[in-house]
Amino acid sequence: MIIKTVKVSGKGQIAIPLNIRKISGINKGDNLIIIQENGKILIEKMSEKIKDDFSDILKLSEISLKEVWDNESDEIWNQYIKK
């Protein structure tokens, strides 16, 4: 574990120390994910694995929306659409 302190600029920016960037494989132009929970902040390099970690959200969202879309009470609008 490496622990470093950094200062936050007036624009809310921080610099990730070089040795941490090297160990983490973070390069100029890389995308990072910032997660805040319970007063803690996690910064992680975006990777295909992280994209896969969130894939279930899309599936669950689709399931939730299907329940809304398949609502029979909305079928009344079909009679107006057909006209």
N, C-alpha and C positions, 0 to 999 in steps of 0.2 A: 504494500500500500504506500502510495506517495501522498503526502499532504503538503500543500503550498497555499500561500495566501495571495490574493490578487485584489486590486482596487477596482471599483466600479467607476467608470467615467461619468461625466455629466449626461451623456447620451445613453447610459445604462450598459455600456460595452465593457467587456473584460477581455484580457489577453490570456490564452491558455499557455502556460509555460512550455517552452520548446521540448524539454525532456518528456513531458506528459504527451505532447502531440506526437513525438516520435514513437513512444511505446504504444500509443493508441492507434497509430497509423493515420492520424488526421493530417490532411494536406490542404493547401489553399484550394478553395472551391468546393470542398467536401460539404455535404449536408449533415447537420447534427440535429438530434431530437432533444428537446428540453422538456423534462417532466417535473412538475412541482406537486408534492404531496406532503401533507403534515409538516409544513415548514421547511422541507428539504427539497433541494433541486438536484436532479440527475441529468447530466449531459452525456449523450451517447452518440457515437458515430452511426449514421444511417447505413444500414446494410440490408441485403435481401432477407436475412433472418428476421430483422426487426419488421420489415414489411409483412413477413409471414406471421409474426406475432399478432398483428392487427387484422389478419384476414378473416378471423371469426367475427369481428365486428361487422364487416360487410354482410356476412351470411345472416347474422342475427338481425341486422337492420332490415334485410330483405324479408325475413320471416315476419317481423313485426309489421312491416308495411303491407305485406300480403294480407294479413288479418284485417287491416283497415280497408284495403282495396276490395276485398271480397265481402264487404259488409252489405247484406241484403237490403238494408234500409236505403242504400244509395241507388238501388235498382230503379227507383221511381224516376230518376233522371233519364234513364234509357228511353222512356216513352217520348220525351221531348227531343232527344237527339235523333230519333228515327224519323221525325216529321220533317 
